[in-house]
Structure formats: C-alpha cells, structure tokens
Amino acid sequence: MTSPADPPAAPPADPPVEGRLRPPTQEELDQLPVRDRLELLELQRQRRDARRHSRHQWFNSFGIAFGVLFTAASLISTWLTLQATKEGQITDRYTKAIEQLGSPKPEVRIGGIYALERLMVDSDRDRFTVMPVLAAYVRSHAQDKPPVGSDQSRLAVDVEAALKALSSSGYYWDLSINLRNVDLHGKNLRGTLLYRANLAEANLRKTSLNLADLRRAEMGGADLREAKMYGAILRQASLAGVDLRGADLRGADLFKTNLSQVKWNNADLRGADLRQARGVRAEQVRRVARTDRHTRF
C-alpha cells in the first residue's frame, strides 16, 4: 500500500510592503556593524527628509494657487473700480458739455462742442447719444447770424464747429447724420463733408455746396433751387423729388445717383457725370437743362 502523498508546498509569501516593515529594535541595531548601522540611519534620515519635502511642496503649491487667485480677484476688482470711475467721469463730462451748449457766450458753446466731439472718440457707447445732440444743435442754430462785419453767408462759428464734428465722426464710423428739415438756405458750405447726411426736406436754396462731399446722402424732397454745386460729389446719393431748378451742377459727380422725379429746369449740367443714374433719361434732361458734349449719361 502506497504512502499518502506529501501535501503540496505552500506558495512563497509575498514580500512585505515597504510601508509595513517593522522598524528595528535598539537591540537589533546594537548588533549591527557600525557601517550597516550608519547606512540604516542615513536611509531613515532620507525618508524623513522626503516626507518633509513632500509636505513643503504641498504647502508651496497651495500658497501659489492662493496667490494666483488673490491676484486675479484683485485685478478684477481694480478693473471694475476703474470702469466705474471712467463711467462716472464720462457722465460728468457729458453733463458739463451740455450745460456749456446753453451758454450765451459762443466761446463757451464751442468748448462744449469740442468736449462732445472728444467724448465720441473716448466712448463707443455714448457716441450714439452725442451725435443726435450735435445734429439737433445744428438744426436749431443753422440760421444764427455770424458776428457783424463778417461774411453773413458763413455759418456761425459754433454751428460750423458742431457740423464739422458731426460730419467727420459720421464719416469715420460710417454713420448717418440726421439733418432732416435743416434750414441752410444761402449758407456757404463749400467743400463741407456731408457723407451719408440725411438732408431730406432740407432748405438748401441758394446754398453754396461747391466741391462738397455728399456721397450716399439722403436728400429726397430737398429744395436746391439755384444752389451752387460745382464739382460736388453726389455719387450714390438719393435726390428723389429734389428741386434743382436753376442749380449749378457743372462737373458734379452724379454716378449711380437716384434722380427720380427731379426738377431740372434751367439747371447747368455741363461736364456732369450722370452715368448709371436712376430715374432719369438723357433726352428728358437735355430738353430742360443745360448740357454739353462733356455731360455723360
């Protein structure tokens, strides 16, 4: 009869985890050679240093993160404070400029106009508030008389300043300026920039607009009888229903202009460019207006 088989050998135990090793007793340390004891002590010191370094790194990381958050919060707070201060300053500047417009002294009114012009540059949001104010000022004071002894066809100095600020700003930001129904009859606006100006129903009778820039202007229904518009640029403007009887349009640029229902009687169109103009026929114009071989249709 065979003897029972020996039980299978137990698998070798897993090596102990480093973190669970029992530290040596003092007796065991005393039995170690001096060299081994020094090495063991050095290893223990390195482990302590590593744990201490890890704690320091954590505290440093926390400190850096806290510093970044604190700096960001400080910057946001500073920015909000600056914005609030800036808005307050803009409001104060606007209020003061409006008060200046009501002054009886022209030099004070001009100062207010320049302040509003500067405000349009500094504040995008307030630009759309300032432009209607300047436009209303021009419409209300267009017929104010200049000083005695000066050219009475000129705009008053403050009105001229307001119109210049308004038109240059409208051109720069490609915005329409509202001068609807303005009364500028007999005034000298030679070379004035009126790009995209709304001059619908305006009284421009006998007004000098020689060399004026009226590109894309809206002039429907305006009275331009006997107006002087030599070399004026009216390209892509709308002159629907405009009264141009007796107007001087020599050399004017009317390319792609809307000329529907215009009154041309006795208008001078010598050298004018009417190519691709809408609502007009060459034979119709030639019957009632003055043209020459340089007039282009």
C-alpha positions in Angstrom: 0.0 0.0 0.0 1.4 3.3 -1.0 2.0 6.0 1.5 -0.1 9.1 1.2 1.4 11.9 -1.0 3.0 14.7 0.7 0.9 17.9 0.8 1.9 20.5 -1.8 4.3 23.1 -0.7 2.8 26.4 0.2 3.5 29.2 -2.2 6.1 31.7 -1.1 4.7 34.5 0.8 4.6 37.9 -0.8 7.4 40.2 0.2 6.2 42.6 2.9 5.1 46.0 1.8 7.8 48.6 2.5 5.4 50.8 4.3 4.6 48.0 6.8 8.1 46.9 7.7 8.8 46.7 11.4 11.4 49.2 12.5 14.5 47.5 14.0 14.7 47.5 17.8 17.5 49.1 19.7 18.9 45.7 20.5 19.0 44.7 16.8 20.6 48.0 15.9 23.3 47.4 18.6 24.1 44.0 17.0 24.7 45.6 13.5 28.2 46.5 12.4 28.9 50.2 12.7 28.9 50.7 8.9 25.5 49.0 8.4 24.1 51.0 11.3 25.2 54.2 9.7 23.7 53.3 6.4 20.4 52.4 8.1 20.4 55.7 9.9 21.1 57.5 6.7 18.2 55.8 5.0 15.9 56.8 7.8 17.1 60.4 7.6 16.4 60.4 3.8 12.9 59.1 4.3 12.2 61.8 6.9 13.6 64.4 4.6 11.5 63.1 1.7 8.3 63.3 3.8 9.2 66.8 5.0 9.9 67.9 1.4 6.6 66.5 0.2 4.7 68.5 2.9 6.6 71.6 1.9 5.8 71.1 -1.8 2.1 70.8 -0.9 2.1 73.9 1.2 4.0 75.8 -1.5 1.6 74.7 -4.2 -1.3 75.7 -2.1 0.3 79.1 -1.4 1.0 79.7 -5.1 -2.6 78.8 -6.1 -4.0 81.0 -3.4 -1.7 83.8 -4.5 -2.8 83.5 -8.2 -6.5 83.5 -7.1 -5.9 86.5 -4.9 -4.1 88.4 -7.6 -6.8 87.6 -10.2 -9.5 88.8 -7.7 -7.5 92.0 -7.1 -7.2 92.6 -10.8 -10.9 92.1 -11.4 -11.8 94.4 -8.5 -9.3 97.0 -9.8 -10.8 96.8 -13.3 -14.3 97.1 -12.1 -13.3 100.1 -10.0 -11.6 101.8 -13.0 -14.7 101.1 -15.2 -17.0 102.7 -12.6 -14.7 105.7 -12.3 -14.4 106.0 -16.1 -18.2 105.9 -16.5 -18.6 108.5 -13.8 -16.1 110.8 -15.5 -17.8 110.3 -18.9 -21.2 111.2 -17.3 -19.7 114.3 -15.7 -18.0 115.4 -19.0 -21.3 114.9 -20.9 -23.3 116.9 -18.3 -20.8 119.7 -18.3 -20.7 119.9 -22.1 -24.5 120.0 -22.4 -24.5 122.9 -19.9 -21.9 124.7 -22.0 -24.1 124.4 -25.1 -26.7 126.6 -23.4 -24.2 129.4 -22.6 -24.8 132.9 -24.1 -21.0 133.1 -24.9 -20.1 131.5 -28.2 -16.6 130.5 -27.0 -18.2 128.5 -24.1 -20.5 126.8 -26.6 -17.6 125.9 -28.8 -15.8 124.4 -25.8 -18.9 122.2 -25.1 -19.0 121.1 -28.8 -15.3 120.1 -28.7 -15.9 118.3 -25.4 -18.7 116.3 -27.0 -16.6 115.5 -30.0 -13.9 114.1 -27.8 -16.5 112.1 -25.9 -17.5 110.4 -29.2 -13.9 109.3 -29.6 -13.5 108.1 -26.0 -16.8 106.3 -25.5 -18.2 103.9 -28.2 -21.4 103.6 -26.1 -22.1 107.3 -25.8 -21.3 108.1 -29.5 -24.9 107.3 -30.4 -26.1 109.7 -27.7 -23.8 112.6 -28.6 -24.4 112.6 -32.4 -28.1 113.4 -32.1 -27.3 116.2 -29.7 -24.9 117.8 -32.1 -27.3 117.3 -35.0 -30.1 118.9 -33.1 -27.8 121.8 -32.3 -27.0 122.4 -36.0 -30.7 122.2 -37.0 -31.7 124.6 -34.2 -28.9 127.2 -34.8 -28.3 126.8 -38.6 -29.6 130.4 -39.3 -27.8 132.0 -36.4 -26.0 135.1 -37.6 -22.2 135.3 -37.6 -20.6 138.4 -36.0 -21.4 141.8 -37.6 -18.9 142.7 -40.2 -18.1 139.1 -41.2 -19.4 137.2 -44.2 -23.1 136.7 -43.5 -23.3 133.6 -45.7 -21.0 131.8 -43.3 -22.3 129.6 -40.6 -21.9 130.9 -37.0 -18.6 129.7 -35.6 -20.2 127.3 -33.1 -22.6 125.9 -35.7 -19.7 125.3 -38.1 -17.8 123.6 -35.3 -20.8 121.3 -34.5 -21.3 120.5 -38.2 -17.6 119.7 -38.6 -17.5 117.4 -35.5 -20.7 115.7 -36.6 -19.8 115.1 -40.2 -16.2 113.9 -39.5 -17.5 111.5 -36.9 -20.2 110.2 -39.2 -17.6 109.6 -42.0 -15.1 108.0 -39.7 -17.6 105.5 -38.2 -19.8 105.3 -41.4 -22.9 106.6 -39.6 -25.7 108.7 -41.0 -26.1 112.2 -39.5 -29.6 113.5 -39.1 -30.0 117.0 -40.6 -33.5 116.4 -41.9 -35.5 119.6 -42.5 -32.5 121.7 -41.6 -32.6 125.3 -42.9 -29.3 126.2 -44.5 -30.5 128.4 -47.3 -28.0 130.9 -48.6 -25.2 129.5 -46.4 -21.7 128.8 -47.7 -20.9 125.1 -47.2 -18.1 124.9 -49.8 -16.1 121.7 -49.5 -18.1 120.5 -46.5 -18.0 116.8 -45.7 -21.6 115.6 -45.6 -21.1 111.9 -46.3 -24.3 109.9 -45.6 -26.0 113.0 -44.3 -29.8 112.9 -44.1 -30.8 116.2 -45.7 -34.3 115.1 -46.7 -36.7 118.0 -47.0 -33.9 120.4 -46.2 -33.9 124.0 -47.3 -30.8 124.4 -49.3 -31.9 127.1 -51.7 -29.1 129.3 -53.0 -26.7 127.3 -50.7 -23.1 127.0 -51.8 -22.2 123.3 -51.9 -19.3 123.7 -54.4 -16.9 120.7 -54.0 -18.9 119.3 -51.1 -18.8 115.6 -50.4 -22.4 114.4 -50.4 -21.7 110.7 -51.2 -24.6 108.4 -50.2 -26.5 111.4 -48.8 -30.3 111.2 -48.4 -31.7 114.4 -50.0 -35.2 113.4 -51.0 -37.5 116.3 -51.3 -34.9 118.9 -50.6 -35.1 122.4 -52.0 -31.9 123.0 -54.0 -33.1 125.8 -56.3 -30.3 128.0 -57.5 -27.8 126.0 -55.3 -24.2 126.2 -56.3 -22.9 122.6 -56.6 -19.9 123.0 -58.9 -17.8 119.8 -58.6 -19.9 118.4 -55.8 -19.6 114.7 -55.2 -23.2 113.2 -55.1 -22.2 109.6 -56.0 -24.8 107.1 -54.9 -26.8 109.7 -53.2 -30.6 109.9 -53.3 -32.1 113.0 -54.8 -35.5 111.7 -55.5 -38.0 114.5 -55.8 -35.4 117.2 -55.4 -36.0 120.7 -56.9 -32.8 121.5 -58.8 -34.2 124.3 -60.9 -31.5 126.9 -61.7 -28.9 124.9 -59.8 -25.2 125.0 -60.9 -24.1 121.3 -61.2 -21.2 121.8 -63.6 -18.7 119.0 -63.2 -20.8 117.3 -60.5 -20.4 113.6 -59.9 -23.9 112.0 -60.0 -22.7 108.5 -60.8 -25.3 105.9 -59.7 -27.4 108.6 -58.1 -31.2 108.3 -57.6 -32.6 111.1 -59.7 -36.3 110.1 -59.9 -38.8 112.9 -60.3 -36.1 115.6 -60.1 -37.0 119.1 -61.4 -34.2 120.1 -63.9 -35.4 123.3 -65.4 -32.5 125.6 -66.2 -30.1 123.5 -64.2 -26.5 123.7 -65.5 -25.2 120.1 -66.1 -22.2 120.9 -68.3 -19.5 118.4 -67.6 -21.6 116.5 -65.1 -21.4 112.7 -64.8 -24.8 111.1 -64.8 -23.7 107.6 -65.8 -25.9 104.8 -64.3 -28.1 107.3 -62.6 -31.6 106.0 -61.8 -34.9 107.5 -62.8 -33.6 109.8 -65.5 -33.3 109.8 -69.3 -30.8 111.8 -71.3 -33.3 113.2 -73.7 -35.6 114.3 -70.8 -32.7 116.2 -69.2 -31.4 117.8 -72.4 -34.8 119.3 -73.1 -35.0 121.4 -69.9 -31.4 121.6 -68.6 -28.1 122.9 -70.0 -25.7 120.2 -71.1 -22.7 120.0 -73.4 -20.6 117.3 -75.0 -18.8 116.6 -71.7 -22.1 115.8 -69.9 -22.1 112.0 -69.5 -25.2 109.8 -69.4 
